[in-house]
Each structure stands twice: as C-alpha cells, then as structure tokens.
Amino acid sequence: MKKPAVQPNHDPREVLDFGLGTARALEPSPDFLAAAAALGVEFEPGDVDRLGRYLGMLLAANEKANLTSITDAGEAWTKHILDSLTLLAVLAELPAGARVIDVGTGGGVPGVPLAIVMPHLSFTLLEATGKKVEFLRQAAAMLGLGNVEVVQGRAERLGQDRGERGGQGREGGHRERYDAVIARAVGPLNVLAELTVPLAKAPAADRPSGVIALIKGQKAADEVVSAAEALRQVRARHEATLDTPTGRIVVLTKDAPTPRTYPRADGEPKRSPLGGALRRGGDAEPEA
C-alpha cells in the first residue's frame, strides 16, 4: 500500500502574535564583525541588517515560544550568527538551487542566518514544535526569505517520505532529496546520523552524495568514535572534523543509499541509539 506523503501539521487558523513587527534589530558588535571577517565572510549589502532583524525577532518572540536560552545581544551574535556562518566553509561549493535541510532548527539556527547570506540556495527548516514553526513562518515572511520553506514534522517521518510514484518516477518527498543536511544542538552523533543521513542524496553516476554538516562541541572526536557502528549501518562515512571559532563541524558523506530500515519510528533513534548509547563524558551540545 502506498504511504501518504508527509504533510505539515499546521492549522492556518492558529496565528500567534509574537510582536515581530515592532521587534528592534540588534546592532552587531565589533567583535562579531572582526570574527566574521577572520572567517572570510563577505556580507552583501543588507545582509548584516537582516541578520540583526532576525535576532531582534528571535529575542522578542522568546517569551512566548521558548526559542533560545541566549538572551544577551552580544552572545546572540556569536553563538547564533557566527556559529551558523561557520558552515559556509562546507556549503560554499553547492551550486545555485541546491537544496539544504536544517533538521531540528528550533528558532531557525543555523538555517535562517545561512538563508540570508546564501540566497542562491533553497533551505527547508524542519521543526516539530508548533509555536516554533509559526515563529519561523512569520519571521521568514517578514525578512523576505523566498528561499525558505518551513516544514512541521519529525526527521524520522521525513526520512521515510519517498514522495508519490508517477510516470517519471517518484515526485516530491524528502528521503535522499537534499544536497546538504545541517543540524545543531539536536543530539549525539550516533542518534543524529540516523536522523540526518537518510535525507541526503545518495551518490549516483551523475552526481556526488549529499553532504551532512553537523555543528558539535569540542569533544566531537569522541562522538565520531562512538558513532562508528551507527555510521556503518546508515551507509555514511566520517569525512572530516573542522575546527571553528565556536566549536567543531563534523562532516559526513554517504557511500550508498541508506537501508530502508532507517530512520526507525518516532523516538526510537533516541531511545535505542545505533551502536549503543554514547558513553559518559560525551560532547555537550552547543547552546540553542
């Protein structure tokens, strides 16, 4: 029996007022601008203003939607914006129109900052919590981000969504449809691999595999070791670990299509991680 495509669980009648229209844009600190320049980031006119507007909206909506634990403006520029922009090193070679999905985006980090500075790419923001989804939709509209789609759902379900079968093969869907999969502060690597790898394109004769770029903390190397069995089962390989001013980025690639078994049912990857639970003393997630 054909499985129905995943549909966003959103009631159009439920529109929350986050006060985004009156949110004050945050001015970037000199430290942030210097750090971004050191990364080699060259902002286009209007980019920094829109990043500041996004941060202002994020903090303004925080009381209603519990979007972030970071409320200091200076910290927000570093821990949200700069941390997001470290992924530019991995995504820079993607061609125009490439599809990127941010798994468990929360308040929109890292997806929204990247969508602002990379308008030639198409970003899907995946989030399960309704209030956060509503904030993201409103913020993307107010920022004029036509390259952003917000989807309410779980990675376990999207990873099994192959779309509808038609005359030209399958159409739509999310499984193995993305050129890049990104995530931050979602979980340990042996859990995150099962949630992200199935969404990345599998290698084919006419294209490379999709890239999976995961923002982690300083103990990323320990997580890579603990995730070896999980990576094997989902047909992924550790490509590199990149040091950044705010942490580390674990880069994965796919060697083959992910077996249909994965991802498993909602919550199962976290309850019973592939290869066993991460040992004590594992990596602390970056602050959301």
C-alpha positions in Angstrom: 0.0 0.0 0.0 1.3 3.4 -0.9 2.3 5.5 2.0 0.9 9.1 2.1 3.3 11.9 1.7 4.3 13.8 4.8 2.1 16.9 5.2 2.9 19.8 7.5 0.8 19.6 10.6 -0.3 23.3 10.7 -3.7 24.8 11.5 -3.9 28.1 9.5 -6.4 29.4 12.0 -3.9 29.4 14.8 -1.8 32.5 14.2 0.2 33.7 17.2 1.2 37.3 17.7 4.9 37.3 18.5 5.3 41.1 18.2 7.7 40.7 15.3 6.5 43.9 13.6 7.8 46.0 16.5 11.0 44.0 17.3 14.1 46.1 17.3 17.0 45.0 15.1 20.2 44.2 17.1 23.4 46.0 16.1 26.4 43.7 15.5 29.3 44.0 17.9 32.8 44.9 16.7 33.9 41.5 18.0 31.4 39.7 15.8 32.3 41.7 12.7 36.0 41.0 13.3 35.4 37.3 13.8 33.2 37.1 10.6 36.0 38.9 8.7 38.5 36.4 10.1 36.3 33.6 8.7 36.4 35.2 5.3 32.7 36.1 5.3 32.0 38.9 2.9 28.5 40.3 3.5 26.4 41.6 0.7 24.6 45.0 1.3 21.6 44.4 3.6 22.9 41.1 5.0 24.0 42.4 8.4 20.8 44.4 8.8 18.7 41.4 8.1 20.7 39.2 10.5 20.2 41.9 13.1 16.4 42.0 12.4 16.3 38.2 12.7 18.0 38.3 16.1 15.7 41.0 17.3 12.7 38.9 16.3 14.1 35.8 17.9 14.6 37.5 21.2 11.3 39.3 21.0 9.4 36.1 20.5 11.4 34.1 23.0 9.0 34.6 25.9 6.1 33.1 24.0 7.8 30.3 22.2 10.9 29.4 24.3 13.2 29.7 21.3 16.6 30.2 22.9 18.4 30.2 26.2 20.7 33.0 24.9 19.2 36.5 25.6 22.3 38.7 25.6 22.7 40.5 22.3 26.5 40.1 22.1 26.2 36.4 22.9 23.5 36.0 20.3 25.6 37.4 17.5 28.4 35.0 18.4 26.5 31.8 19.5 23.8 32.1 16.9 25.0 34.0 13.9 28.8 33.4 13.9 28.2 29.7 14.8 25.8 29.4 11.8 28.2 31.1 9.4 31.0 28.6 10.2 29.0 26.2 7.9 29.8 28.4 4.9 33.1 26.6 4.6 31.2 23.3 3.9 28.3 24.7 1.8 30.2 27.2 -0.3 30.7 24.9 -3.3 27.0 24.0 -3.6 25.5 25.1 -7.0 22.7 27.6 -7.3 19.4 26.0 -6.5 20.9 23.3 -4.3 18.6 22.1 -1.5 19.6 22.2 2.1 17.6 21.0 5.1 18.1 22.1 8.7 17.0 19.3 11.0 15.6 20.3 14.3 16.0 24.0 13.5 14.3 25.3 16.7 14.3 29.1 16.4 15.9 28.9 13.0 19.6 28.3 13.8 21.6 27.7 11.6 19.1 27.7 8.7 17.8 31.3 8.8 21.2 33.0 9.0 22.5 30.8 6.2 19.4 31.5 4.1 20.1 35.3 4.5 23.7 35.2 3.3 23.2 32.4 0.7 20.1 33.4 -1.2 21.0 31.2 -4.2 20.3 28.1 -2.1 17.0 26.6 -1.1 16.5 26.0 2.6 14.0 23.7 4.3 13.6 24.3 8.0 12.4 21.2 9.8 10.9 21.6 13.3 8.3 19.6 15.3 7.1 22.2 17.8 4.1 24.2 16.5 4.9 27.5 18.2 8.4 27.5 16.8 7.1 26.6 13.3 4.7 29.6 13.5 7.5 31.9 14.5 9.7 30.7 11.7 7.0 31.2 9.1 6.3 34.7 10.3 10.0 35.6 10.6 10.8 34.2 7.1 8.0 36.2 5.6 8.9 39.5 7.3 12.6 39.0 6.3 11.5 38.3 2.7 13.2 35.0 2.6 11.8 33.5 -0.6 14.4 30.7 -0.4 13.0 29.3 2.8 10.3 26.6 3.4 9.2 25.7 6.9 8.0 22.2 7.5 6.5 20.9 10.7 7.4 17.3 11.3 9.9 14.8 12.7 13.0 13.7 10.9 12.0 10.1 11.4 9.0 10.6 9.2 10.6 12.9 6.6 13.4 10.4 6.3 10.9 7.7 5.2 8.9 10.0 2.9 9.8 8.9 -0.7 7.1 11.0 -2.3 4.5 9.9 -4.8 5.1 7.4 -7.6 4.4 8.9 -11.0 5.2 8.3 -14.7 8.6 9.8 -14.3 9.5 8.1 -11.1 8.9 9.4 -7.6 8.0 13.0 -7.2 8.2 15.1 -4.1 9.2 13.6 -0.8 12.2 14.2 1.4 14.2 10.9 1.6 17.5 11.3 -0.2 16.4 14.6 -1.8 18.9 17.0 -0.3 22.3 18.2 -1.4 23.2 19.1 2.2 21.8 18.3 5.6 22.7 20.5 8.6 21.9 20.4 12.3 23.0 22.0 15.6 22.1 21.1 19.2 20.0 18.1 18.2 21.7 15.1 19.9 24.7 12.9 20.0 26.2 11.8 16.7 25.0 8.2 16.8 21.5 9.5 17.1 21.9 12.4 14.7 23.3 10.2 12.0 20.1 8.1 11.8 18.0 11.3 11.6 20.1 13.2 9.0 21.8 10.8 6.7 18.6 9.3 5.1 17.7 12.9 3.9 21.0 13.4 2.0 21.2 12.4 -1.7 22.9 9.0 -2.3 25.8 9.0 -4.7 25.0 8.3 -8.4 26.8 8.3 -11.7 25.8 11.9 -12.5 26.2 13.4 -9.0 28.1 13.1 -5.7 26.4 12.2 -2.5 24.8 14.9 -0.3 26.9 16.3 2.5 25.9 16.2 6.1 27.4 19.0 8.2 26.8 18.9 12.0 27.8 21.6 14.4 29.2 20.0 17.5 31.3 20.9 20.5 34.9 20.4 21.5 34.6 16.6 22.1 33.4 15.9 18.6 36.2 13.4 18.1 34.8 11.2 20.9 31.4 11.3 19.3 32.8 10.2 16.0 34.4 7.2 17.6 31.2 6.2 19.4 29.2 6.6 16.3 31.2 4.3 14.1 28.6 1.5 14.1 25.7 3.9 13.5 27.6 5.4 10.5 28.2 2.0 9.1 24.5 1.0 9.4 23.2 4.1 7.6 25.9 3.9 5.0 27.7 7.1 5.9 31.4 7.9 6.4 33.2 10.5 8.5 34.8 12.8 6.0 36.3 15.5 8.3 36.1 17.4 11.5 36.7 21.1 11.1 37.8 23.4 13.9 35.9 26.7 14.1 35.9 29.7 16.4 32.8 28.5 18.1 33.2 24.7 18.2 33.7 22.0 15.6 31.8 20.8 12.5 31.6 17.0 11.8 31.3 16.4 8.1 29.8 13.1 6.8 29.2 11.7 3.4 27.2 8.8 2.0 28.8 5.8 0.4 25.5 4.2 -0.7 21.7 4.6 -0.3 20.6 4.3 3.3 18.8 1.0 4.0 15.0 1.4 4.1 15.0 0.3 7.8 16.3 3.8 8.7 15.3 6.0 10.2 13.2 4.0 12.6 9.9 5.0 14.2 9.4 8.3 16.1 11.7 8.4 19.1 13.4 5.1 18.5 16.7 6.5 17.4 17.0 8.4 20.7 15.6 5.6 22.9 17.9 2.9 21.4 20.8 4.5 19.5 22.5 2.5 16.8 25.7 1.0 18.3 24.6 1.8 21.9 24.3 5.0 23.9 27.1 7.5 23.9 29.4 6.8 26.8 29.5 9.2 29.8 31.6 12.3 29.3 30.5 12.7 25.7 30.1 16.0 23.9 27.9 18.8 25.3 25.6 20.3 22.7 26.0 23.9 21.6 23.6 26.2 23.3 20.3 26.7 21.5 
